[in-house]
Amino acid sequence: MAQQLEFFDIPSPCRGICQADDRGFCRGCLRSREERFGWMQMSDAQKRDVLRLCHQRLLRLQRASKQPDEPLPEQPSLF
């Protein structure tokens, strides 16, 4: 895989909602405590890895919160 040059710093995913959930992940950015506190010391590769993990956590939360689709009521036949 070809490497892409990084010209800009990778910004923090912080959304300003700094509260931990029951699993220890931030409710705003979905980073762990270690990921939040160590962000400034991480390399760009480590930051990209954390962002990938946050995206996976978001998808997992969305799947878990999605209610099963209820079947649509069928219209009685007119014939």
mmCIF file of the N, C-alpha and C atoms, coordinates in Angstrom:
data_MODEL
# 
_entry.id   MODEL 
# 
loop_
_atom_site.group_PDB 
_atom_site.id 
_atom_site.type_symbol 
_atom_site.label_atom_id 
_atom_site.label_alt_id 
_atom_site.label_comp_id 
_atom_site.label_asym_id 
_atom_site.label_entity_id 
_atom_site.label_seq_id 
_atom_site.pdbx_PDB_ins_code 
_atom_site.Cartn_x 
_atom_site.Cartn_y 
_atom_site.Cartn_z 
_atom_site.occupancy 
_atom_site.B_iso_or_equiv 
_atom_site.pdbx_formal_charge 
_atom_site.auth_seq_id 
_atom_site.auth_comp_id 
_atom_site.auth_asym_id 
_atom_site.auth_atom_id 
_atom_site.pdbx_PDB_model_num 
ATOM 1   N N  . MET A 1 1  ? 0.846   -1.175  0.000  1.00 0.00 ? 1  MET A N  1 
ATOM 2   C CA . MET A 1 1  ? 0.000   0.000   0.000  1.00 0.00 ? 1  MET A CA 1 
ATOM 3   C C  . MET A 1 1  ? 0.889   1.234   0.000  1.00 0.00 ? 1  MET A C  1 
ATOM 4   N N  . ALA A 1 2  ? 0.603   2.168   -0.876 1.00 0.00 ? 2  ALA A N  1 
ATOM 5   C CA . ALA A 1 2  ? 1.390   3.397   -0.953 1.00 0.00 ? 2  ALA A CA 1 
ATOM 6   C C  . ALA A 1 2  ? 1.077   4.292   0.235  1.00 0.00 ? 2  ALA A C  1 
ATOM 7   N N  . GLN A 1 3  ? 2.115   4.933   0.744  1.00 0.00 ? 3  GLN A N  1 
ATOM 8   C CA . GLN A 1 3  ? 1.919   5.830   1.874  1.00 0.00 ? 3  GLN A CA 1 
ATOM 9   C C  . GLN A 1 3  ? 1.565   7.216   1.371  1.00 0.00 ? 3  GLN A C  1 
ATOM 10  N N  . GLN A 1 4  ? 0.668   7.849   2.083  1.00 0.00 ? 4  GLN A N  1 
ATOM 11  C CA . GLN A 1 4  ? 0.274   9.208   1.743  1.00 0.00 ? 4  GLN A CA 1 
ATOM 12  C C  . GLN A 1 4  ? 0.991   10.157  2.686  1.00 0.00 ? 4  GLN A C  1 
ATOM 13  N N  . LEU A 1 5  ? 1.546   11.216  2.139  1.00 0.00 ? 5  LEU A N  1 
ATOM 14  C CA . LEU A 1 5  ? 2.232   12.199  2.967  1.00 0.00 ? 5  LEU A CA 1 
ATOM 15  C C  . LEU A 1 5  ? 1.225   12.985  3.779  1.00 0.00 ? 5  LEU A C  1 
ATOM 16  N N  . GLU A 1 6  ? 1.576   13.245  5.035  1.00 0.00 ? 6  GLU A N  1 
ATOM 17  C CA . GLU A 1 6  ? 0.727   14.043  5.914  1.00 0.00 ? 6  GLU A CA 1 
ATOM 18  C C  . GLU A 1 6  ? 1.299   15.448  5.982  1.00 0.00 ? 6  GLU A C  1 
ATOM 19  N N  . PHE A 1 7  ? 0.535   16.426  5.544  1.00 0.00 ? 7  PHE A N  1 
ATOM 20  C CA . PHE A 1 7  ? 0.991   17.806  5.581  1.00 0.00 ? 7  PHE A CA 1 
ATOM 21  C C  . PHE A 1 7  ? 0.457   18.559  6.792  1.00 0.00 ? 7  PHE A C  1 
ATOM 22  N N  . PHE A 1 8  ? -0.623  18.067  7.368  1.00 0.00 ? 8  PHE A N  1 
ATOM 23  C CA . PHE A 1 8  ? -1.255  18.753  8.480  1.00 0.00 ? 8  PHE A CA 1 
ATOM 24  C C  . PHE A 1 8  ? -1.336  17.820  9.680  1.00 0.00 ? 8  PHE A C  1 
ATOM 25  N N  . ASP A 1 9  ? -1.334  18.420  10.861 1.00 0.00 ? 9  ASP A N  1 
ATOM 26  C CA . ASP A 1 9  ? -1.510  17.622  12.069 1.00 0.00 ? 9  ASP A CA 1 
ATOM 27  C C  . ASP A 1 9  ? -2.893  16.983  12.060 1.00 0.00 ? 9  ASP A C  1 
ATOM 28  N N  . ILE A 1 10 ? -2.978  15.830  12.672 1.00 0.00 ? 10 ILE A N  1 
ATOM 29  C CA . ILE A 1 10 ? -4.267  15.158  12.802 1.00 0.00 ? 10 ILE A CA 1 
ATOM 30  C C  . ILE A 1 10 ? -4.978  15.784  13.998 1.00 0.00 ? 10 ILE A C  1 
ATOM 31  N N  . PRO A 1 11 ? -6.134  16.415  13.778 1.00 0.00 ? 11 PRO A N  1 
ATOM 32  C CA . PRO A 1 11 ? -6.808  17.097  14.886 1.00 0.00 ? 11 PRO A CA 1 
ATOM 33  C C  . PRO A 1 11 ? -7.418  16.106  15.874 1.00 0.00 ? 11 PRO A C  1 
ATOM 34  N N  . SER A 1 12 ? -7.539  16.549  17.090 1.00 0.00 ? 12 SER A N  1 
ATOM 35  C CA . SER A 1 12 ? -8.172  15.741  18.124 1.00 0.00 ? 12 SER A CA 1 
ATOM 36  C C  . SER A 1 12 ? -9.648  15.545  17.782 1.00 0.00 ? 12 SER A C  1 
ATOM 37  N N  . PRO A 1 13 ? -10.179 14.351  18.014 1.00 0.00 ? 13 PRO A N  1 
ATOM 38  C CA . PRO A 1 13 ? -11.599 14.120  17.740 1.00 0.00 ? 13 PRO A CA 1 
ATOM 39  C C  . PRO A 1 13 ? -12.517 14.628  18.858 1.00 0.00 ? 13 PRO A C  1 
ATOM 40  N N  . CYS A 1 14 ? -11.957 15.317  19.842 1.00 0.00 ? 14 CYS A N  1 
ATOM 41  C CA . CYS A 1 14 ? -12.736 15.797  20.983 1.00 0.00 ? 14 CYS A CA 1 
ATOM 42  C C  . CYS A 1 14 ? -13.898 16.660  20.508 1.00 0.00 ? 14 CYS A C  1 
ATOM 43  N N  . ARG A 1 15 ? -15.075 16.424  21.088 1.00 0.00 ? 15 ARG A N  1 
ATOM 44  C CA . ARG A 1 15 ? -16.275 17.190  20.752 1.00 0.00 ? 15 ARG A CA 1 
ATOM 45  C C  . ARG A 1 15 ? -16.727 18.067  21.915 1.00 0.00 ? 15 ARG A C  1 
ATOM 46  N N  . GLY A 1 16 ? -15.940 18.073  22.986 1.00 0.00 ? 16 GLY A N  1 
ATOM 47  C CA . GLY A 1 16 ? -16.289 18.893  24.137 1.00 0.00 ? 16 GLY A CA 1 
ATOM 48  C C  . GLY A 1 16 ? -17.338 18.269  25.037 1.00 0.00 ? 16 GLY A C  1 
ATOM 49  N N  . ILE A 1 17 ? -17.621 16.993  24.855 1.00 0.00 ? 17 ILE A N  1 
ATOM 50  C CA . ILE A 1 17 ? -18.558 16.262  25.721 1.00 0.00 ? 17 ILE A CA 1 
ATOM 51  C C  . ILE A 1 17 ? -17.714 15.270  26.509 1.00 0.00 ? 17 ILE A C  1 
ATOM 52  N N  . CYS A 1 18 ? -17.044 15.750  27.511 1.00 0.00 ? 18 CYS A N  1 
ATOM 53  C CA . CYS A 1 18 ? -16.044 14.941  28.212 1.00 0.00 ? 18 CYS A CA 1 
ATOM 54  C C  . CYS A 1 18 ? -16.655 14.241  29.417 1.00 0.00 ? 18 CYS A C  1 
ATOM 55  N N  . GLN A 1 19 ? -17.385 13.172  29.140 1.00 0.00 ? 19 GLN A N  1 
ATOM 56  C CA . GLN A 1 19 ? -17.984 12.340  30.175 1.00 0.00 ? 19 GLN A CA 1 
ATOM 57  C C  . GLN A 1 19 ? -17.736 10.893  29.792 1.00 0.00 ? 19 GLN A C  1 
ATOM 58  N N  . ALA A 1 20 ? -17.349 10.096  30.769 1.00 0.00 ? 20 ALA A N  1 
ATOM 59  C CA . ALA A 1 20 ? -17.076 8.686   30.502 1.00 0.00 ? 20 ALA A CA 1 
ATOM 60  C C  . ALA A 1 20 ? -18.354 7.868   30.652 1.00 0.00 ? 20 ALA A C  1 
ATOM 61  N N  . ASP A 1 21 ? -18.512 6.891   29.765 1.00 0.00 ? 21 ASP A N  1 
ATOM 62  C CA . ASP A 1 21 ? -19.646 5.985   29.894 1.00 0.00 ? 21 ASP A CA 1 
ATOM 63  C C  . ASP A 1 21 ? -19.287 4.868   30.860 1.00 0.00 ? 21 ASP A C  1 
ATOM 64  N N  . ASP A 1 22 ? -20.165 3.886   31.000 1.00 0.00 ? 22 ASP A N  1 
ATOM 65  C CA . ASP A 1 22 ? -19.931 2.806   31.963 1.00 0.00 ? 22 ASP A CA 1 
ATOM 66  C C  . ASP A 1 22 ? -18.766 1.898   31.573 1.00 0.00 ? 22 ASP A C  1 
ATOM 67  N N  . ARG A 1 23 ? -18.307 1.977   30.334 1.00 0.00 ? 23 ARG A N  1 
ATOM 68  C CA . ARG A 1 23 ? -17.159 1.171   29.904 1.00 0.00 ? 23 ARG A CA 1 
ATOM 69  C C  . ARG A 1 23 ? -15.858 1.960   29.912 1.00 0.00 ? 23 ARG A C  1 
ATOM 70  N N  . GLY A 1 24 ? -15.936 3.262   30.257 1.00 0.00 ? 24 GLY A N  1 
ATOM 71  C CA . GLY A 1 24 ? -14.737 4.080   30.344 1.00 0.00 ? 24 GLY A CA 1 
ATOM 72  C C  . GLY A 1 24 ? -14.410 4.870   29.096 1.00 0.00 ? 24 GLY A C  1 
ATOM 73  N N  . PHE A 1 25 ? -15.275 4.804   28.083 1.00 0.00 ? 25 PHE A N  1 
ATOM 74  C CA . PHE A 1 25 ? -15.047 5.560   26.860 1.00 0.00 ? 25 PHE A CA 1 
ATOM 75  C C  . PHE A 1 25 ? -15.758 6.907   26.951 1.00 0.00 ? 25 PHE A C  1 
ATOM 76  N N  . CYS A 1 26 ? -15.144 7.920   26.369 1.00 0.00 ? 26 CYS A N  1 
ATOM 77  C CA . CYS A 1 26 ? -15.736 9.255   26.354 1.00 0.00 ? 26 CYS A CA 1 
ATOM 78  C C  . CYS A 1 26 ? -17.034 9.212   25.543 1.00 0.00 ? 26 CYS A C  1 
ATOM 79  N N  . ARG A 1 27 ? -18.087 9.825   26.061 1.00 0.00 ? 27 ARG A N  1 
ATOM 80  C CA . ARG A 1 27 ? -19.375 9.841   25.356 1.00 0.00 ? 27 ARG A CA 1 
ATOM 81  C C  . ARG A 1 27 ? -19.321 10.701  24.092 1.00 0.00 ? 27 ARG A C  1 
ATOM 82  N N  . GLY A 1 28 ? -18.408 11.651  24.036 1.00 0.00 ? 28 GLY A N  1 
ATOM 83  C CA . GLY A 1 28 ? -18.321 12.537  22.877 1.00 0.00 ? 28 GLY A CA 1 
ATOM 84  C C  . GLY A 1 28 ? -17.489 11.976  21.742 1.00 0.00 ? 28 GLY A C  1 
ATOM 85  N N  . CYS A 1 29 ? -16.251 11.570  22.050 1.00 0.00 ? 29 CYS A N  1 
ATOM 86  C CA . CYS A 1 29 ? -15.333 11.142  20.982 1.00 0.00 ? 29 CYS A CA 1 
ATOM 87  C C  . CYS A 1 29 ? -15.069 9.639   20.971 1.00 0.00 ? 29 CYS A C  1 
ATOM 88  N N  . LEU A 1 30 ? -15.529 8.934   21.995 1.00 0.00 ? 30 LEU A N  1 
ATOM 89  C CA . LEU A 1 30 ? -15.403 7.476   22.103 1.00 0.00 ? 30 LEU A CA 1 
ATOM 90  C C  . LEU A 1 30 ? -13.967 6.996   22.305 1.00 0.00 ? 30 LEU A C  1 
ATOM 91  N N  . ARG A 1 31 ? -13.106 7.885   22.806 1.00 0.00 ? 31 ARG A N  1 
ATOM 92  C CA . ARG A 1 31 ? -11.745 7.457   23.131 1.00 0.00 ? 31 ARG A CA 1 
ATOM 93  C C  . ARG A 1 31 ? -11.692 6.964   24.571 1.00 0.00 ? 31 ARG A C  1 
ATOM 94  N N  . SER A 1 32 ? -10.740 6.077   24.834 1.00 0.00 ? 32 SER A N  1 
ATOM 95  C CA . SER A 1 32 ? -10.504 5.624   26.203 1.00 0.00 ? 32 SER A CA 1 
ATOM 96  C C  . SER A 1 32 ? -9.746  6.714   26.959 1.00 0.00 ? 32 SER A C  1 
ATOM 97  N N  . ARG A 1 33 ? -9.658  6.552   28.251 1.00 0.00 ? 33 ARG A N  1 
ATOM 98  C CA . ARG A 1 33 ? -8.930  7.520   29.075 1.00 0.00 ? 33 ARG A CA 1 
ATOM 99  C C  . ARG A 1 33 ? -7.479  7.642   28.605 1.00 0.00 ? 33 ARG A C  1 
ATOM 100 N N  . GLU A 1 34 ? -6.831  6.502   28.363 1.00 0.00 ? 34 GLU A N  1 
ATOM 101 C CA . GLU A 1 34 ? -5.435  6.506   27.920 1.00 0.00 ? 34 GLU A CA 1 
ATOM 102 C C  . GLU A 1 34 ? -5.289  7.193   26.566 1.00 0.00 ? 34 GLU A C  1 
ATOM 103 N N  . GLU A 1 35 ? -6.251  6.952   25.687 1.00 0.00 ? 35 GLU A N  1 
ATOM 104 C CA . GLU A 1 35 ? -6.201  7.581   24.364 1.00 0.00 ? 35 GLU A CA 1 
ATOM 105 C C  . GLU A 1 35 ? -6.383  9.094   24.465 1.00 0.00 ? 35 GLU A C  1 
ATOM 106 N N  . ARG A 1 36 ? -7.252  9.533   25.362 1.00 0.00 ? 36 ARG A N  1 
ATOM 107 C CA . ARG A 1 36 ? -7.464  10.984  25.532 1.00 0.00 ? 36 ARG A CA 1 
ATOM 108 C C  . ARG A 1 36 ? -6.241  11.652  26.135 1.00 0.00 ? 36 ARG A C  1 
ATOM 109 N N  . PHE A 1 37 ? -5.714  11.076  27.207 1.00 0.00 ? 37 PHE A N  1 
ATOM 110 C CA . PHE A 1 37 ? -4.600  11.713  27.911 1.00 0.00 ? 37 PHE A CA 1 
ATOM 111 C C  . PHE A 1 37 ? -3.290  11.631  27.131 1.00 0.00 ? 37 PHE A C  1 
ATOM 112 N N  . GLY A 1 38 ? -3.132  10.619  26.280 1.00 0.00 ? 38 GLY A N  1 
ATOM 113 C CA . GLY A 1 38 ? -1.887  10.455  25.542 1.00 0.00 ? 38 GLY A CA 1 
ATOM 114 C C  . GLY A 1 38 ? -1.900  11.024  24.135 1.00 0.00 ? 38 GLY A C  1 
ATOM 115 N N  . TRP A 1 39 ? -2.983  11.677  23.741 1.00 0.00 ? 39 TRP A N  1 
ATOM 116 C CA . TRP A 1 39 ? -3.138  12.147  22.360 1.00 0.00 ? 39 TRP A CA 1 
ATOM 117 C C  . TRP A 1 39 ? -1.973  13.010  21.893 1.00 0.00 ? 39 TRP A C  1 
ATOM 118 N N  . MET A 1 40 ? -1.545  13.952  22.694 1.00 0.00 ? 40 MET A N  1 
ATOM 119 C CA . MET A 1 40 ? -0.498  14.894  22.276 1.00 0.00 ? 40 MET A CA 1 
ATOM 120 C C  . MET A 1 40 ? 0.867   14.222  22.108 1.00 0.00 ? 40 MET A C  1 
ATOM 121 N N  . GLN A 1 41 ? 1.084   13.088  22.761 1.00 0.00 ? 41 GLN A N  1 
ATOM 122 C CA . GLN A 1 41 ? 2.362   12.389  22.656 1.00 0.00 ? 41 GLN A CA 1 
ATOM 123 C C  . GLN A 1 41 ? 2.349   11.306  21.575 1.00 0.00 ? 41 GLN A C  1 
ATOM 124 N N  . MET A 1 42 ? 1.209   11.057  20.969 1.00 0.00 ? 42 MET A N  1 
ATOM 125 C CA . MET A 1 42 ? 1.098   9.991   19.969 1.00 0.00 ? 42 MET A CA 1 
ATOM 126 C C  . MET A 1 42 ? 1.667   10.431  18.625 1.00 0.00 ? 42 MET A C  1 
ATOM 127 N N  . SER A 1 43 ? 2.179   9.451   17.896 1.00 0.00 ? 43 SER A N  1 
ATOM 128 C CA . SER A 1 43 ? 2.609   9.707   16.514 1.00 0.00 ? 43 SER A CA 1 
ATOM 129 C C  . SER A 1 43 ? 1.356   9.794   15.631 1.00 0.00 ? 43 SER A C  1 
ATOM 130 N N  . ASP A 1 44 ? 1.522   10.278  14.413 1.00 0.00 ? 44 ASP A N  1 
ATOM 131 C CA . ASP A 1 44 ? 0.381   10.357  13.499 1.00 0.00 ? 44 ASP A CA 1 
ATOM 132 C C  . ASP A 1 44 ? -0.203  8.974   13.221 1.00 0.00 ? 44 ASP A C  1 
ATOM 133 N N  . ALA A 1 45 ? 0.643   7.973   13.120 1.00 0.00 ? 45 ALA A N  1 
ATOM 134 C CA . ALA A 1 45 ? 0.157   6.610   12.886 1.00 0.00 ? 45 ALA A CA 1 
ATOM 135 C C  . ALA A 1 45 ? -0.692  6.131   14.059 1.00 0.00 ? 45 ALA A C  1 
ATOM 136 N N  . GLN A 1 46 ? -0.257  6.433   15.272 1.00 0.00 ? 46 GLN A N  1 
ATOM 137 C CA . GLN A 1 46 ? -1.030  6.051   16.453 1.00 0.00 ? 46 GLN A CA 1 
ATOM 138 C C  . GLN A 1 46 ? -2.362  6.797   16.493 1.00 0.00 ? 46 GLN A C  1 
ATOM 139 N N  . LYS A 1 47 ? -2.342  8.069   16.125 1.00 0.00 ? 47 LYS A N  1 
ATOM 140 C CA . LYS A 1 47 ? -3.577  8.858   16.108 1.00 0.00 ? 47 LYS A CA 1 
ATOM 141 C C  . LYS A 1 47 ? -4.563  8.291   15.087 1.00 0.00 ? 47 LYS A C  1 
ATOM 142 N N  . ARG A 1 48 ? -4.069  7.921   13.912 1.00 0.00 ? 48 ARG A N  1 
ATOM 143 C CA . ARG A 1 48 ? -4.946  7.324   12.905 1.00 0.00 ? 48 ARG A CA 1 
ATOM 144 C C  . ARG A 1 48 ? -5.538  6.017   13.413 1.00 0.00 ? 48 ARG A C  1 
ATOM 145 N N  . ASP A 1 49 ? -4.744  5.245   14.137 1.00 0.00 ? 49 ASP A N  1 
ATOM 146 C CA . ASP A 1 49 ? -5.239  3.994   14.706 1.00 0.00 ? 49 ASP A CA 1 
ATOM 147 C C  . ASP A 1 49 ? -6.345  4.266   15.729 1.00 0.00 ? 49 ASP A C  1 
ATOM 148 N N  . VAL A 1 50 ? -6.152  5.278   16.569 1.00 0.00 ? 50 VAL A N  1 
ATOM 149 C CA . VAL A 1 50 ? -7.172  5.643   17.558 1.00 0.00 ? 50 VAL A CA 1 
ATOM 150 C C  . VAL A 1 50 ? -8.447  6.098   16.847 1.00 0.00 ? 50 VAL A C  1 
ATOM 151 N N  . LEU A 1 51 ? -8.315  6.896   15.790 1.00 0.00 ? 51 LEU A N  1 
ATOM 152 C CA . LEU A 1 51 ? -9.490  7.343   15.044 1.00 0.00 ? 51 LEU A CA 1 
ATOM 153 C C  . LEU A 1 51 ? -10.232 6.162   14.420 1.00 0.00 ? 51 LEU A C  1 
ATOM 154 N N  . ARG A 1 52 ? -9.483  5.182   13.930 1.00 0.00 ? 52 ARG A N  1 
ATOM 155 C CA . ARG A 1 52 ? -10.105 3.976   13.369 1.00 0.00 ? 52 ARG A CA 1 
ATOM 156 C C  . ARG A 1 52 ? -10.876 3.229   14.452 1.00 0.00 ? 52 ARG A C  1 
ATOM 157 N N  . LEU A 1 53 ? -10.269 3.100   15.644 1.00 0.00 ? 53 LEU A N  1 
ATOM 158 C CA . LEU A 1 53 ? -10.941 2.429   16.756 1.00 0.00 ? 53 LEU A CA 1 
ATOM 159 C C  . LEU A 1 53 ? -12.203 3.177   17.177 1.00 0.00 ? 53 LEU A C  1 
ATOM 160 N N  . CYS A 1 54 ? -12.129 4.496   17.205 1.00 0.00 ? 54 CYS A N  1 
ATOM 161 C CA . CYS A 1 54 ? -13.301 5.307   17.568 1.00 0.00 ? 54 CYS A CA 1 
ATOM 162 C C  . CYS A 1 54 ? -14.431 5.092   16.568 1.00 0.00 ? 54 CYS A C  1 
ATOM 163 N N  . HIS A 1 55 ? -14.084 5.008   15.293 1.00 0.00 ? 55 HIS A N  1 
ATOM 164 C CA . HIS A 1 55 ? -15.101 4.775   14.267 1.00 0.00 ? 55 HIS A CA 1 
ATOM 165 C C  . HIS A 1 55 ? -15.742 3.398   14.461 1.00 0.00 ? 55 HIS A C  1 
ATOM 166 N N  . GLN A 1 56 ? -14.941 2.391   14.779 1.00 0.00 ? 56 GLN A N  1 
ATOM 167 C CA . GLN A 1 56 ? -15.483 1.058   15.038 1.00 0.00 ? 56 GLN A CA 1 
ATOM 168 C C  . GLN A 1 56 ? -16.403 1.073   16.251 1.00 0.00 ? 56 GLN A C  1 
ATOM 169 N N  . ARG A 1 57 ? -16.020 1.804   17.285 1.00 0.00 ? 57 ARG A N  1 
ATOM 170 C CA . ARG A 1 57 ? -16.861 1.904   18.484 1.00 0.00 ? 57 ARG A CA 1 
ATOM 171 C C  . ARG A 1 57 ? -18.184 2.582   18.161 1.00 0.00 ? 57 ARG A C  1 
ATOM 172 N N  . LEU A 1 58 ? -18.135 3.623   17.332 1.00 0.00 ? 58 LEU A N  1 
ATOM 173 C CA . LEU A 1 58 ? -19.355 4.318   16.934 1.00 0.00 ? 58 LEU A CA 1 
ATOM 174 C C  . LEU A 1 58 ? -20.291 3.382   16.174 1.00 0.00 ? 58 LEU A C  1 
ATOM 175 N N  . LEU A 1 59 ? -19.752 2.631   15.225 1.00 0.00 ? 59 LEU A N  1 
ATOM 176 C CA . LEU A 1 59 ? -20.576 1.692   14.465 1.00 0.00 ? 59 LEU A CA 1 
ATOM 177 C C  . LEU A 1 59 ? -21.184 0.638   15.377 1.00 0.00 ? 59 LEU A C  1 
ATOM 178 N N  . ARG A 1 60 ? -20.409 0.153   16.331 1.00 0.00 ? 60 ARG A N  1 
ATOM 179 C CA . ARG A 1 60 ? -20.900 -0.848  17.281 1.00 0.00 ? 60 ARG A CA 1 
ATOM 180 C C  . ARG A 1 60 ? -22.050 -0.278  18.114 1.00 0.00 ? 60 ARG A C  1 
ATOM 181 N N  . LEU A 1 61 ? -21.898 0.964   18.573 1.00 0.00 ? 61 LEU A N  1 
ATOM 182 C CA . LEU A 1 61 ? -22.963 1.606   19.351 1.00 0.00 ? 61 LEU A CA 1 
ATOM 183 C C  . LEU A 1 61 ? -24.220 1.801   18.509 1.00 0.00 ? 61 LEU A C  1 
ATOM 184 N N  . GLN A 1 62 ? -24.044 2.201   17.274 1.00 0.00 ? 62 GLN A N  1 
ATOM 185 C CA . GLN A 1 62 ? -25.199 2.407   16.398 1.00 0.00 ? 62 GLN A CA 1 
ATOM 186 C C  . GLN A 1 62 ? -25.934 1.103   16.136 1.00 0.00 ? 62 GLN A C  1 
ATOM 187 N N  . ARG A 1 63 ? -25.191 0.021   15.930 1.00 0.00 ? 63 ARG A N  1 
ATOM 188 C CA . ARG A 1 63 ? -25.836 -1.278  15.711 1.00 0.00 ? 63 ARG A CA 1 
ATOM 189 C C  . ARG A 1 63 ? -26.567 -1.740  16.959 1.00 0.00 ? 63 ARG A C  1 
ATOM 190 N N  . ALA A 1 64 ? -25.968 -1.510  18.125 1.00 0.00 ? 64 ALA A N  1 
ATOM 191 C CA . ALA A 1 64 ? -26.580 -1.957  19.377 1.00 0.00 ? 64 ALA A CA 1 
ATOM 192 C C  . ALA A 1 64 ? -27.839 -1.163  19.705 1.00 0.00 ? 64 ALA A C  1 
ATOM 193 N N  . SER A 1 65 ? -27.872 0.105   19.330 1.00 0.00 ? 65 SER A N  1 
ATOM 194 C CA . SER A 1 65 ? -29.025 0.933   19.680 1.00 0.00 ? 65 SER A CA 1 
ATOM 195 C C  . SER A 1 65 ? -30.154 0.833   18.662 1.00 0.00 ? 65 SER A C  1 
ATOM 196 N N  . LYS A 1 66 ? -29.872 0.284   17.509 1.00 0.00 ? 66 LYS A N  1 
ATOM 197 C CA . LYS A 1 66 ? -30.908 0.176   16.482 1.00 0.00 ? 66 LYS A CA 1 
ATOM 198 C C  . LYS A 1 66 ? -31.909 -0.898  16.883 1.00 0.00 ? 66 LYS A C  1 
ATOM 199 N N  . GLN A 1 67 ? -33.156 -0.503  16.910 1.00 0.00 ? 67 GLN A N  1 
ATOM 200 C CA . GLN A 1 67 ? -34.223 -1.437  17.248 1.00 0.00 ? 67 GLN A CA 1 
ATOM 201 C C  . GLN A 1 67 ? -34.526 -2.303  16.029 1.00 0.00 ? 67 GLN A C  1 
ATOM 202 N N  . PRO A 1 68 ? -34.898 -3.537  16.278 1.00 0.00 ? 68 PRO A N  1 
ATOM 203 C CA . PRO A 1 68 ? -35.256 -4.375  15.131 1.00 0.00 ? 68 PRO A CA 1 
ATOM 204 C C  . PRO A 1 68 ? -36.437 -3.752  14.382 1.00 0.00 ? 68 PRO A C  1 
ATOM 205 N N  . ASP A 1 69 ? -36.372 -3.842  13.084 1.00 0.00 ? 69 ASP A N  1 
ATOM 206 C CA . ASP A 1 69 ? -37.449 -3.277  12.269 1.00 0.00 ? 69 ASP A CA 1 
ATOM 207 C C  . ASP A 1 69 ? -38.738 -4.048  12.505 1.00 0.00 ? 69 ASP A C  1 
ATOM 208 N N  . GLU A 1 70 ? -39.792 -3.298  12.801 1.00 0.00 ? 70 GLU A N  1 
ATOM 209 C CA . GLU A 1 70 ? -41.092 -3.931  12.978 1.00 0.00 ? 70 GLU A CA 1 
ATOM 210 C C  . GLU A 1 70 ? -41.708 -4.138  11.599 1.00 0.00 ? 70 GLU A C  1 
ATOM 211 N N  . PRO A 1 71 ? -42.365 -5.263  11.410 1.00 0.00 ? 71 PRO A N  1 
ATOM 212 C CA . PRO A 1 71 ? -42.989 -5.477  10.100 1.00 0.00 ? 71 PRO A CA 1 
ATOM 213 C C  . PRO A 1 71 ? -44.100 -4.451  9.887  1.00 0.00 ? 71 PRO A C  1 
ATOM 214 N N  . LEU A 1 72 ? -44.219 -4.007  8.652  1.00 0.00 ? 72 LEU A N  1 
ATOM 215 C CA . LEU A 1 72 ? -45.267 -3.057  8.323  1.00 0.00 ? 72 LEU A CA 1 
ATOM 216 C C  . LEU A 1 72 ? -46.609 -3.771  8.329  1.00 0.00 ? 72 LEU A C  1 
ATOM 217 N N  . PRO A 1 73 ? -47.639 -3.106  8.846  1.00 0.00 ? 73 PRO A N  1 
ATOM 218 C CA . PRO A 1 73 ? -48.960 -3.756  8.820  1.00 0.00 ? 73 PRO A CA 1 
ATOM 219 C C  . PRO A 1 73 ? -49.410 -3.940  7.376  1.00 0.00 ? 73 PRO A C  1 
ATOM 220 N N  . GLU A 1 74 ? -49.975 -5.083  7.119  1.00 0.00 ? 74 GLU A N  1 
ATOM 221 C CA . GLU A 1 74 ? -50.427 -5.366  5.760  1.00 0.00 ? 74 GLU A CA 1 
ATOM 222 C C  . GLU A 1 74 ? -51.848 -4.867  5.585  1.00 0.00 ? 74 GLU A C  1 
ATOM 223 N N  . GLN A 1 75 ? -52.077 -4.286  4.439  1.00 0.00 ? 75 GLN A N  1 
ATOM 224 C CA . GLN A 1 75 ? -53.425 -3.823  4.130  1.00 0.00 ? 75 GLN A CA 1 
ATOM 225 C C  . GLN A 1 75 ? -54.245 -5.029  3.700  1.00 0.00 ? 75 GLN A C  1 
ATOM 226 N N  . PRO A 1 76 ? -55.455 -5.144  4.239  1.00 0.00 ? 76 PRO A N  1 
ATOM 227 C CA . PRO A 1 76 ? -56.294 -6.274  3.800  1.00 0.00 ? 76 PRO A CA 1 
ATOM 228 C C  . PRO A 1 76 ? -56.575 -6.186  2.305  1.00 0.00 ? 76 PRO A C  1 
ATOM 229 N N  . SER A 1 77 ? -56.638 -7.320  1.700  1.00 0.00 ? 77 SER A N  1 
ATOM 230 C CA . SER A 1 77 ? -56.887 -7.369  0.263  1.00 0.00 ? 77 SER A CA 1 
ATOM 231 C C  . SER A 1 77 ? -58.306 -6.897  -0.047 1.00 0.00 ? 77 SER A C  1 
ATOM 232 N N  . LEU A 1 78 ? -58.427 -6.158  -1.102 1.00 0.00 ? 78 LEU A N  1 
ATOM 233 C CA . LEU A 1 78 ? -59.743 -5.696  -1.529 1.00 0.00 ? 78 LEU A CA 1 
ATOM 234 C C  . LEU A 1 78 ? -60.402 -6.681  -2.480 1.00 0.00 ? 78 LEU A C  1 
ATOM 235 N N  . PHE A 1 79 ? -59.691 -7.711  -2.852 1.00 0.00 ? 79 PHE A N  1 
ATOM 236 C CA . PHE A 1 79 ? -60.224 -8.668  -3.813 1.00 0.00 ? 79 PHE A CA 1 
ATOM 237 C C  . PHE A 1 79 ? -60.302 -10.031 -3.218 1.00 0.00 ? 79 PHE A C  1 
# 
